[in-house]
Amino acid sequence: MLADSIFTTPQMELLFSDATELRFMLSFESALAQAQAAVGVIPLEAALIIADVCGQTDWTTEWIKEQTLLAGNPAIPVVNRLKERVGHKSQPTLQYVHQGATSQDVIDTALMCQLKQAFEQFDEDINQLNNLLSGLARAHRQTPMMARTLLQQALPITFGDKVTGWLDGLQRSEQSLSRVMAECLVVQLGGPVGNGASLGQHVSAIRAQVAATLNLGTTTQAWHTQRDRLVDIAATLGILNGLLGKMAQDIILLMQTEVGEVWEGAAAGKGGSSSMPHKRNPVTATFMVAIAHQTPALVATLLSAMIQPHERAAGAWHSEWPVMRKLVKLTAANLYHANDLIQNLEVDTVQMQQNLNRAN
């Protein structure tokens, strides 16, 4: 779609590319082997060989994508190709590849690695946005304007009051992002039925070491069909997008011709009309509202996917994959647009005063 760039960022496209997903899956396999060697479950030499193969740079994704249609998930062809490559270096090492793990361990952990990097960017972006809003609120703490309730003129406030309202919710979102980063971005490792038995008596130590290597949190057990952390992540992003959409909607309303109190920053070719050259349309704020309208359904899909039978789900787990990725990309785009919008916002204090005078 020609408009795709509105709803993502180059950084998130790279982070959720096939090549990056494969790299994180191989990082999991390497970390697993190293952790198992550290507790004496597999030979150190085997772990070094597995890590070396996982670190090779000539991996491609085409065959893996084709085989996923047959295997049911990409971890199976990845592990098969890993075994093939390891076998070329050392046949005895084959038995230690992916030992005790299962496909969901690989896929969920790779996703968490991607989310970790995404949330680090979100944390940076929302911190920048809140700093911009704080400065804007200070600059206009005594700039009078008319409040509007039910879209009608109400009583006087300041523009600083309005900006502080936007900031209030976004500061809570910043805190929520930090909490999610600390609590929900965790390793997945439980083996075929999730109880860790296939990993032996050192399962807790192995899990903790894999988590540390991948810079993720650890858990006391696997969460193959306990998806509350993933939904917590999604809900946090949904709320953030809702707050960004509310701010953008306010700005769109303030840009109406009959109001004219704020304007998006001017740029060549921005905000024009194909048939009405006199118009100065909202663009960046429009993108933000469009994104905010999409995110509730994505969060709802992940909520519905929580109902997963027994120890492994057929379909519900798979349904999460594209939804979470889309939600993250939309959030990245929304934060990018928000920073651009606020950094370049033009405030017409004269028009605010004129509108206030007309109301009295």
N, C-alpha and C positions, 0 to 999 in steps of 0.2 A: 504494500500500500504506500502511496506517495507520502502520506501523512505519518508514517510510522515513527519518524524522528521526534514527533510531539510526545510520544508515550514511552520513551525510554531514553537512556543516555549511552554514549559510546562505551563508557566504563562498565556499565551493567551488561551491555551486549557482549563484551569481552569476558566478563566474569561468568556469565551463564552460557558461554559458547560450548560447543561439543568438546573442543580441545581442552578447555579449562576443567570441565566436568571429568574428563578422562584423567587429567593430571591429578585431581584430588582423589579419584578412585584408586589410582596407583599409589598415591601418598598414603592412603589408608593401608594398603597391602604391605607397603614397606614398613610403616610404623608397627603394624601387627607382628611382622616377622622379627623386627628388632626388639619389641617388648617380650615376645616369647623366648628369644635368645637370652634376654637379660635375666629371666627367671629360670633358665636352664631347660625349657621345654623343647627347644630345637637347637641344633648346633649353631654357634656364632658364624661359622663359615657359610652355612646355608642362608642365614639372615643377610649376610653381606652380599651374597649372590643375588638374592631376591631384590634387595635394595638397589643394587647396581642395575638390574634389568628394569625396575620400575622407574629409574632415573634416566633411562635412555630417551633421547630426544626425537627419534625417528618413528614414533608411534603415529598411526593414522586412525581415523574414526569411521571411514566408509564401510569397511567389513563389519565392524561392531554394530553400526546402525542397521545393516541388512540382517544380521543374525538376531538382533533384538526382536524383530517381528516373529521369529521362530521360537526364541528362548523365553520370551515374556518379560524380560527386563535386561538392561545392558550389562549388568554385573556378570552374568553367565558368560557371554562371549569375551568380556574383558579378562576374566579369570582364565578362560581357555587359552586365549592368546598369550597371557602371562606365563602359563605353564609351558606352552610351546616354546617360548623364548628362553625360559629358565632351563628347559630340557636340552636346548642346544649348548648350554654352558655346563650343565651338570645334571645328569639323569638322577642321581641320588637325592638331589635337592627338590625334585618334583613333589615328593610326599609332604613337604613342609609349606608349600604354597597355599595360602588361604586356609590354613589348618584351623579347624574349629569354628570358622566364621560362616556366615550365610550371606546370600545376595543382599538382603535388606540392610545388613550391617554396613556393607560397602556403599550402597546408594544413599542411605540416610546420613551417614557420616560425611560423604562428599557434599551433600546438600548443606549440612551444617557448616562445613568449611566455607562454602560459598556465602552463606548467610552471615558468617562471622565477618568476612571482608565487606559485605554490603552494609552491615550495621555500623561498622567503623566509619564508612563514608557517610551514612545517615547522621551519625553522631556529630561529625564535623560540619555537615551541612546545616543541621538544625541549630547548632551552636552559633554558626555564622548568622543565620536568619534571626535568631533571638537577640543577638547583639545589634543587628540592624534595626530591629523593631524597638529595642530599648533606646537607641539613639534617637529614633524618630519620635518616640513618646516624649523624651526629654525636650526635644526641640520644639514640640508643639503642646507643651503642658498648659500653656496659657492662650492657645489659638482657639477662639470661640467658633462654634458651629452649631447647627441645629441637630438635635437627636431626632430619630424617626422611629416611631413604633407603629406596627401594622402598616408600614410604608407611608405613614402620614407624619407631617411635622409635629414634633412633640414639645420638648423643652430644651433650652440651651445646655450644651456640654462643651468640652474642648476636644479638638482632634486628638490630643494626647490621651483623653479618656477612651476614645474608640480604639486607638492603637494598643493601649494597655489591656483592653479586653481581648484583642487577638493574642497578645503576648501571654496572657494568663494561661490560656489553654495550651499553648505551644510549649511553655515552660514545663507543664505537667507531662506533655508528650516526651520532652527531652529526658525527664526523669524516668518515664516508662521505658524508653529505649535503653537507658543504662541498666535498669532492672532486668530487662529481657536478655541483654548481653551477658549479664552475670548468672542468670538462672536457667535460661532455656537453650543456649547454644552448647549442646552437649554431644558427646560421642554416642554412637549406637554400636553395641557389641553384646550379643547374646547367643549366637550360634543358631542352629536350625530350628529349635523350638523356644528360644529366648531365655532359657534358664541358665545358660552358661556352662552346662555340664560338659559340652564338647570341648571346652577350653581348659578343663581340668581344675585342680585345686587352687591354681594361681590366677583364676579368672579376674578377681578384683584388682590384683596388681597389674595384670596385663591390660585391663581396661583403663586403669588410671594412667599407665605409661603411654598407651596409644593416645589418650586424650591430651596428655602433656605435650607429646611430640607434635600434635596437630593444633595445639593452642586452643583446645576446647575444654569445656567442663566435663567432669566425669559423673557417673551415676552409680547407684547401688545395684541396679539391674537394668535389663534391656527394656525398651519402650516400643516394641514392634507394633503393638495394637493399642497402646496408651498414647494418644496423639495430642494430649492437652498442651504440651509445650509448644508444639507446632501451631496450634490454634491460638495460643497466647501471643505468639509472634505475629500471626495474621491479624488478630484483633487490635493489637497495638498499632500496626501499620494502618489498619482501617480507620481507627480513631484519628491518627495523625492526618490522614488524607481528608477526613471530614473537616478537621479544623482548618486545614489549608484551603479547602473549598469554600468554607464560610468566609474566610478573609478575602478570598478572591471575589466572591459574590458581592460582598460589601463594596469592594472597589469598582466592580462593574456598575453597580447602582449609583455610586458617586460620580461615575464618568458620564452618566446620562446627560444629554444635551441640556435638559431643563434644570439640571443640578450643577454639573461642571465643577465640582470641588477638588477632584484629584484627576490625574491623568497618568497613564503609563508613559514611561520615558520615550521620547520621540526617537525614531531611527528611520533611515531611508527605506521606503517601501513598507513600513510597519503601520498596520491599522487602517489601510485604505480600503475602498470599496471598488469592485469591478464595474459598477454602474453609477456610483454616487461619489464623485471625487471630493465633495465637501466633508465627508464623514471621517471621524477619527475613532475607529472601532477599538474596543478592548481585544487584545490578542493573547498576551501571556496569561492574564486572568481567566480568559475563556478556556485555555488549555487546562488550567488548574481545576476549574469547575467540571470540565469533561472527565478528567481523571477521577475526581472525587465521586462522580456519579457511577463509575465502574466498580469501585473497590468494595462496596457493601456486598454485592453478589459473590465476589471472590471469597470474602471472609465467610459468607454463609455456606459456600461449597465446602470449605475446610471444616466448618462446624458439622455439616452433615456427614462428612467422611470420618468423623470420630467413631461412628458406629461400625466397628470392625470385629468380625467374629473370631472367637477363640484366639489362637496364637499367631495367626497370619491371615491377612485379608486378601481376597480375590476381587480386585476392582477398586475398592475404596482407597487403598493405599496408592494405587496407580493414578487415581483421579487427582491426587494432591500435586503431582509433579508439575504439570503446566500451570496450574492455578497459582501456586506459590511463586513460581518464577515470574509470572505476569504481574502479580501483586508487588513484588520487589522492584521490578522495572518501572512500574507506574509510580511507585513511591519515590524512586530516585529522580524521575522526571519532574514530579510535582515539587520536590524540594529545590531542584535546579531552577524551575520557573519561578518559585516563590522568592528565592534570593535575587534573581534578576528583576522581578517586579518591584520589590521593596527597595533595592539598591538604587533604582532609577526612577522611583515614583516622584511625580511632580505634584506639589500641593499648592492649590490656588487659595491662599488665605483671604484674598480680597473677595473672591466669589463666595467663600464661606460666610464672610461678614455681610455681604449683600443679601444672601439668602436669609440670614438671621434677621436682618433689618426688615425684610419684606414680611416676615412672619409676625412682627410686632405691630 
